[in-house]
Amino acid sequence: MPDGDTQQGDATPPPPADQQIKNEISTGRVLEWLGGLFGSDWQAAAGGGGTGGQFMFASLADLDAVIAQWKDQRQAIHEDGTKIRSTAALVKPPAGDDPSQGMVNSTVASLEALRQHNQAMYEYADGYIRKLEASRASMANTDQSGKSNMDNVY
């Protein structure tokens, strides 16, 4: 649910984060299909993580679950990177001729490009986790401030 879509005093919580993400993906696919149908390039703005954000979380538990998923993904990316680096170190030419060495050089260059892509993915996931954690801290602070204000009412 984009920021600002709820009315002041609206007690309806936003849908779970995974449903919001699925809705965004579906909207993007529909706009892509419409663009193909009418011969134009219709694109949906991606949400979550940009300035202003796009996703709302109903609770800290929902946000914690999303953060945990991203941390799992970041760990998987890291493990893939380790495999890529170790694979590149194992590449050896099958023979001592120039074509064999050329194939090794090409393979190592390809693995290096894969490693760089893996590193970029890791950095993206890491940065996104930092944004989610900052959002969580802000949300927790807001919740605590609201609780303190309510405690002072009584």
C-alpha positions as CSV (number, residue, x, y, z in Angstrom):
1,M,0.0,0.0,0.0
2,P,1.7,3.3,-1.0
3,D,2.3,5.8,1.6
4,G,-0.6,8.2,2.2
5,D,-3.3,5.8,1.0
6,T,-4.9,5.4,4.4
7,Q,-7.2,8.1,5.7
8,Q,-6.6,9.8,9.0
9,G,-8.0,7.6,11.7
10,D,-8.4,4.6,9.4
11,A,-7.9,1.6,11.7
12,T,-7.6,-0.9,8.8
13,P,-4.1,-2.4,8.9
14,P,-2.2,-2.8,5.7
15,P,-2.1,-6.3,4.2
16,P,0.9,-8.4,5.0
17,A,4.2,-7.4,3.4
18,D,4.4,-10.4,1.2
19,Q,0.9,-9.7,-0.2
20,Q,1.9,-6.0,-0.8
21,I,4.9,-7.2,-2.8
22,K,2.8,-9.7,-4.8
23,N,0.3,-6.9,-5.6
24,E,3.1,-4.6,-6.8
25,I,4.5,-7.4,-9.0
26,S,1.0,-8.1,-10.4
27,T,0.5,-4.4,-11.2
28,G,3.8,-4.3,-13.0
29,R,2.9,-7.3,-15.1
30,V,-0.5,-5.8,-16.0
31,L,1.1,-2.5,-17.0
32,E,3.8,-4.3,-19.0
33,W,1.0,-6.2,-20.8
34,L,-1.0,-3.1,-21.5
35,G,2.1,-1.4,-22.8
36,G,2.7,-4.2,-25.3
37,L,-1.0,-4.1,-26.3
38,F,-1.1,-0.4,-27.0
39,G,2.5,0.0,-28.2
40,S,3.9,2.1,-25.4
41,D,6.2,1.5,-22.5
42,W,4.1,1.5,-19.3
43,Q,6.1,0.9,-16.2
44,A,5.1,0.7,-12.6
45,A,7.3,2.5,-10.0
46,A,9.0,0.0,-7.8
47,G,8.4,0.4,-4.1
48,G,10.1,-0.3,-0.8
49,G,13.5,1.1,-0.1
50,G,13.4,4.3,-2.1
51,T,12.7,7.7,-0.7
52,G,9.2,7.7,0.8
53,G,9.0,3.9,0.7
54,Q,6.1,2.0,-0.7
55,F,5.3,-0.7,1.7
56,M,3.7,-0.4,5.1
57,F,4.1,-3.0,7.8
58,A,1.3,-3.7,10.2
59,S,3.6,-4.7,13.0
60,L,7.2,-5.1,14.0
61,A,6.8,-8.8,13.7
62,D,5.9,-8.5,10.0
63,L,8.9,-6.3,9.5
64,D,11.2,-8.7,11.5
65,A,10.0,-11.5,9.2
66,V,10.9,-9.6,6.1
67,I,14.3,-8.6,7.5
68,A,14.9,-12.3,8.3
69,Q,14.1,-13.3,4.8
70,W,16.5,-10.7,3.4
71,K,19.2,-11.8,5.8
72,D,18.7,-15.4,4.6
73,Q,19.0,-14.3,1.0
74,R,22.1,-12.2,1.8
75,Q,23.7,-15.3,3.4
76,A,22.8,-17.4,0.3
77,I,24.4,-14.8,-1.9
78,H,27.6,-14.9,0.3
79,E,27.8,-18.7,0.1
80,D,27.4,-18.5,-3.7
81,G,30.3,-16.0,-3.8
82,T,32.5,-18.4,-1.8
83,K,31.7,-21.2,-4.3
84,I,32.5,-18.9,-7.2
85,R,35.9,-17.8,-5.8
86,S,36.9,-21.4,-5.0
87,T,35.8,-22.6,-8.4
88,A,37.9,-20.0,-10.2
89,A,40.9,-21.2,-8.2
90,L,40.4,-24.8,-9.4
91,V,40.3,-24.1,-13.1
92,K,43.3,-25.7,-14.8
93,P,44.1,-26.3,-18.5
94,P,43.6,-29.8,-19.7
95,A,46.8,-29.5,-21.8
96,G,49.8,-27.2,-22.1
97,D,48.8,-25.7,-25.5
98,D,47.6,-22.2,-26.3
99,P,44.0,-23.1,-27.0
100,S,43.7,-24.9,-23.6
101,Q,45.2,-21.9,-21.8
102,G,42.9,-19.6,-23.8
103,M,39.9,-21.5,-22.5
104,V,41.1,-21.3,-18.9
105,N,41.6,-17.5,-19.3
106,S,38.0,-17.2,-20.7
107,T,36.6,-19.3,-18.0
108,V,38.4,-17.4,-15.2
109,A,37.3,-14.1,-16.8
110,S,33.7,-15.3,-16.9
111,L,33.9,-16.5,-13.3
112,E,35.3,-13.1,-12.3
113,A,32.3,-11.3,-14.0
114,L,30.0,-13.7,-12.1
115,R,31.9,-12.9,-8.8
116,Q,31.5,-9.1,-9.4
117,H,27.8,-9.6,-10.1
118,N,27.5,-11.7,-7.0
119,Q,29.2,-8.9,-5.0
120,A,26.9,-6.3,-6.4
121,M,23.9,-8.4,-5.4
122,Y,25.3,-8.9,-1.9
123,E,25.9,-5.1,-1.5
124,Y,22.3,-4.5,-2.7
125,A,20.8,-7.0,-0.2
126,D,23.0,-5.6,2.6
127,G,22.0,-2.0,1.9
128,Y,18.3,-3.0,1.7
129,I,18.6,-4.8,5.1
130,R,20.1,-1.6,6.6
131,K,17.1,0.4,5.2
132,L,14.7,-2.1,6.7
133,E,16.5,-2.1,10.0
134,A,16.4,1.7,10.1
135,S,12.7,1.6,9.3
136,R,12.3,-0.9,12.1
137,A,14.1,1.3,14.6
138,S,11.9,4.2,13.6
139,M,8.8,2.2,13.9
140,A,9.8,0.8,17.3
141,N,10.6,4.4,18.5
142,T,7.2,5.6,17.2
143,D,5.4,2.7,18.9
144,Q,7.3,3.4,22.2
145,S,6.5,7.1,22.0
146,G,2.8,6.3,21.4
147,K,2.8,3.9,24.3
148,S,4.4,6.5,26.6
149,N,1.9,9.1,25.6
150,M,-1.0,6.7,26.3
151,D,0.6,5.8,29.6
152,N,0.6,9.5,30.6
153,V,-3.1,9.8,29.8
154,Y,-4.1,7.6,32.6
